[in-house]
Amino acid sequence: MDVVFQIIRQEQNQGPRVQAYSLDVDPSETILSCLNQIKWEQDGSLAFRKNCRNTICGSCSMRINGRSALACKENVGSELKRQSTVNSPPTIAIAPLGNFPVIKDLVVDMQSFWHNLERVDPYVSAKSRSLPEREFLQSPQERSQLEATGNCILCGACYSECNAVEVNPDFVGPHALAKAYRMVADSRDDRTDDRLDRYNNPSSGVWGCTRCLYCDSVCPMEVNPLEQISKIKGEILDRHSAAHSRPIRHRKVLVDLVKDGGWIDERQFALKVVADMFRDLKGLLSIAPVGLRLLAKGKFPFTFEPSEGTAQVRSLIEAVQNSD
């Protein structure tokens, strides 16, 4: 079948342009094999990364029809089926990963990606690396905690789609925090408390995640970075009270208010989270202008009505909390 590949071409310090290539391909062919055919038979100047061709190295990660994926894993037929509109001839769009500077065409500069991974110190602690009298043995149950994050091939797909990375350059990214959870869960590591303190940072750590789920949806290895980030949050919440920081207070107050009234009493939420019940004067001053504008426009709620089914909501929350 004839398929048109619309590929974003770009040189450093130049704007992107679209170049189309027509190929006669079998629907079972991978996107990577099609790119190889274009490079070998039509345009040797096309630049892209590749290595194993077997979903192991992560080198060939790129955006295919607007979604970050491995070119060696996705095939022509499945990509055409995903499209909501049918073009004639069929068209597949190829672009470089998002949130990365472009070096050339589909090759991106991953320096920030690797730097952010280093920031979470993704190695078992020095104590475990010292010469032991015997091996650091793990039970099958302990080892099973590491399987999902151990499958990460650092392809960059999650980082490419991360909304938090796009708007917050300090956020380390879902790949780094998924690897961070591996260290938290590793029974051989002896720095759990120190790690959790670092990952508790409201900007660069787990609280910088916007929970958009894009990282989970594009991960080719089912690492589910958001799930690992949520596990780190759970460890932090178990260790600290609401007075420790605003992100922790935000989570705990939200749950408590929903348990009390079935939904959030916004009057209490702002005072308890931002102002810490008048203990955080800077926080109180930050929300005062908003409160005054609400009062002036008659939109400040003076009363609160619990939602219907509050008892059922409370029982569900308590069932989840008691199951941990």
C-alpha positions in Angstrom: 0.0 0.0 0.0 1.1 3.6 -0.7 1.7 5.6 2.5 2.9 9.2 2.8 5.2 10.0 5.7 5.2 13.6 6.7 8.4 14.2 8.6 9.4 17.3 10.5 12.9 18.3 9.3 14.9 20.8 11.3 18.4 22.1 11.7 19.8 23.7 14.9 18.8 27.3 15.3 16.4 27.0 12.3 12.6 26.6 12.2 11.0 23.3 11.4 9.6 22.3 8.0 7.5 19.4 6.8 8.9 17.1 4.1 6.8 14.3 2.6 8.0 10.9 1.4 5.9 8.3 -0.4 6.5 4.6 0.2 5.0 1.4 -1.0 4.9 -0.6 2.3 3.3 -3.6 4.0 0.9 -2.7 6.9 3.0 -5.0 9.1 6.2 -3.0 8.6 7.4 -1.0 11.6 7.8 2.8 11.4 11.5 2.3 11.9 11.9 0.1 8.9 10.0 2.7 6.8 12.4 5.4 8.1 15.3 3.2 7.1 13.9 2.8 3.7 13.5 6.5 3.3 17.1 7.1 4.4 18.6 4.4 2.3 16.6 4.9 -0.9 15.3 8.4 -1.0 17.1 10.9 1.3 20.4 10.0 3.1 20.3 13.3 4.9 17.4 12.3 7.1 18.6 12.0 10.8 17.1 9.8 13.4 18.4 7.5 16.2 18.1 3.8 16.3 20.0 0.8 17.7 18.5 -2.5 18.8 15.3 -2.5 16.6 13.8 -4.7 19.3 12.1 -2.5 22.0 15.1 -2.7 24.3 17.3 0.3 23.9 14.8 3.1 23.6 16.9 5.0 21.0 14.2 5.3 18.4 11.7 7.2 20.5 9.9 9.9 18.5 6.4 11.4 18.0 4.3 9.3 15.7 1.0 10.9 14.7 1.3 13.3 17.7 2.1 10.7 20.3 5.5 9.7 21.7 6.4 6.1 20.9 9.1 3.7 19.8 9.5 3.6 16.0 10.6 -0.1 16.2 7.5 -1.1 18.1 4.7 0.7 16.2 3.8 -0.6 12.7 2.1 1.1 9.8 -1.2 -0.8 10.1 -1.8 0.0 13.8 -0.9 3.7 13.2 -3.4 4.0 10.4 -6.1 2.3 12.5 -5.6 4.9 15.3 -6.4 7.8 13.0 -9.8 9.3 13.3 -9.8 10.6 9.7 -8.8 8.7 6.6 -6.6 10.4 4.1 -6.0 9.4 0.5 -3.3 8.3 0.3 -2.9 7.3 4.0 -0.6 9.6 5.9 1.6 9.2 9.0 3.2 12.2 10.7 6.6 11.9 12.3 8.1 14.5 14.6 10.9 14.8 17.2 10.1 14.3 20.9 8.6 17.2 22.8 10.3 19.0 25.6 13.8 18.4 24.1 15.8 20.9 22.0 16.2 19.6 18.4 19.7 18.8 17.1 18.7 17.7 13.7 15.4 16.3 12.3 14.3 13.6 14.7 17.4 13.7 16.8 17.0 15.6 20.1 19.4 16.8 22.8 18.7 14.7 25.9 21.1 16.5 28.2 18.4 17.8 30.5 16.8 14.3 30.6 20.0 12.7 31.9 20.8 15.6 34.2 17.4 15.3 35.9 17.8 11.6 36.3 21.1 12.2 38.1 19.3 14.7 40.4 17.3 11.8 42.1 20.5 9.8 42.7 19.1 6.6 41.1 21.7 4.2 42.6 21.6 1.9 45.6 23.2 3.6 48.6 26.9 3.5 49.3 26.5 1.2 52.2 25.2 -1.5 49.8 28.0 -0.9 47.4 30.7 -1.5 50.0 32.3 -4.9 50.3 29.9 -7.1 52.3 30.6 -10.4 54.0 27.9 -11.9 51.9 25.4 -10.9 49.2 22.5 -8.6 49.9 19.8 -11.2 49.4 16.2 -10.3 48.6 13.0 -12.3 49.0 10.9 -12.8 45.9 8.4 -10.4 47.4 11.0 -7.7 47.9 12.3 -8.2 44.4 8.8 -8.0 42.9 8.5 -4.4 44.2 11.2 -3.4 41.7 9.9 -5.1 38.5 7.9 -2.2 37.0 10.5 0.5 37.4 13.2 -1.9 36.5 11.6 -2.3 33.1 12.2 1.4 32.2 14.4 1.7 29.2 14.8 5.5 29.5 13.4 6.2 26.0 12.1 9.7 26.9 8.5 9.1 25.8 7.1 10.1 29.2 9.3 13.2 29.4 8.3 14.2 25.9 4.6 14.2 26.9 4.9 15.6 30.4 2.9 18.8 30.9 4.8 19.6 34.1 8.2 19.5 32.4 6.8 21.9 29.7 5.8 24.6 32.2 8.2 24.0 35.0 11.9 23.6 34.1 12.8 22.6 37.7 10.6 19.5 37.6 12.8 16.4 37.3 10.3 14.5 35.1 8.3 11.2 35.3 11.3 9.0 34.2 13.4 10.3 37.1 10.7 9.9 39.7 9.9 6.4 38.5 13.5 5.5 39.0 13.4 7.3 42.4 10.7 5.0 43.6 12.8 2.0 42.7 15.4 3.3 45.3 12.6 3.9 47.9 11.3 0.4 47.4 14.7 -1.4 47.2 15.3 -3.2 50.5 19.1 -2.9 50.0 19.1 0.9 50.1 19.6 2.6 53.5 18.8 6.2 52.6 15.0 6.1 52.3 14.2 9.0 54.7 16.8 11.2 53.0 15.5 10.4 49.6 11.9 11.1 50.6 12.9 14.5 52.0 14.4 15.3 48.6 11.5 14.0 46.6 9.1 16.0 48.8 10.2 19.3 47.0 7.1 21.1 45.9 8.6 22.2 42.6 11.2 19.6 41.5 9.8 16.6 43.3 6.6 14.5 43.3 4.3 17.5 44.1 5.3 19.1 40.8 3.5 16.4 38.9 0.2 17.5 37.4 -1.3 13.9 37.3 -2.2 14.3 33.6 -1.6 10.6 33.0 0.2 11.2 29.6 3.3 9.4 31.0 1.4 6.2 31.7 -0.5 6.3 28.4 2.7 6.5 26.2 5.1 4.3 28.2 6.1 1.4 25.9 7.2 -0.8 28.8 4.2 -0.3 31.2 6.3 1.3 33.9 3.4 3.6 34.7 5.4 6.5 36.0 2.4 8.2 37.6 1.7 5.2 39.7 5.3 5.2 41.0 5.0 8.9 41.7 1.8 8.2 43.7 3.6 5.6 45.7 6.3 8.0 46.7 3.6 10.5 47.7 2.1 7.8 49.9 5.4 7.1 51.6 5.8 10.8 52.3 2.3 11.2 53.6 2.7 8.3 55.9 5.8 9.9 57.5 4.7 13.5 57.9 1.9 15.4 59.5 -0.1 18.2 57.7 2.1 20.8 59.4 5.2 19.6 57.6 4.5 21.4 54.2 1.8 22.9 52.1 1.7 20.0 49.6 1.2 17.4 52.4 -1.4 19.7 54.0 -3.2 20.0 50.7 -3.6 16.2 50.4 -4.5 15.5 54.0 -7.0 18.5 54.3 -8.7 17.6 51.0 -9.3 14.0 52.2 -10.5 15.2 55.6 -12.9 17.7 54.2 -14.4 15.2 51.7 -14.9 12.7 54.6 -16.7 15.4 56.6 -19.0 16.8 54.0 -18.9 14.6 50.9 -17.1 17.4 49.0 -14.7 20.3 49.7 -15.7 23.2 51.9 -13.7 25.8 50.0 -13.8 28.3 52.9 -12.0 25.9 55.2 -9.7 24.5 52.4 -8.0 27.8 51.7 -7.6 28.7 55.4 -6.3 25.2 56.3 -4.0 24.7 53.3 -2.6 28.0 52.3 -2.9 29.9 55.6 -2.4 26.8 57.8 -5.2 28.1 60.1 -3.6 31.5 60.5 -0.2 30.1 61.4 1.2 31.0 57.9 0.8 34.8 57.8 2.5 35.0 54.3 0.0 32.4 53.0 -2.9 34.2 54.6 -1.9 37.5 53.0 -1.6 35.8 49.6 -5.2 34.7 49.7 -6.7 37.8 51.3 -7.1 39.7 48.0 -9.0 36.8 46.5 -11.3 36.6 49.5 -11.9 40.4 49.4 -12.8 40.2 45.7 -15.2 37.3 46.3 -16.9 39.3 49.1 -17.2 42.4 46.9 -18.9 40.4 44.2 -21.1 38.5 46.5 -19.6 35.2 45.7 -18.1 34.3 49.0 -19.9 31.2 50.5 -20.9 31.9 54.1 -22.5 28.5 54.6 -21.7 24.9 53.6 -24.2 22.2 52.8 -22.9 18.6 53.0 -23.5 16.6 49.8 -26.0 13.8 49.6 -24.4 10.4 50.3 -21.7 11.9 52.6 -21.9 8.8 54.8 -21.2 6.5 51.8 -18.3 8.7 50.7 -16.9 8.6 54.2 -17.2 4.8 54.4 -15.4 4.4 51.0 -12.5 6.6 52.1 -12.2 4.8 55.4 -12.3 1.4 53.6 -9.4 2.5 51.4 -7.4 3.9 54.3 -7.9 0.8 56.4 -6.8 -1.5 53.5 -3.3 0.0 53.5 
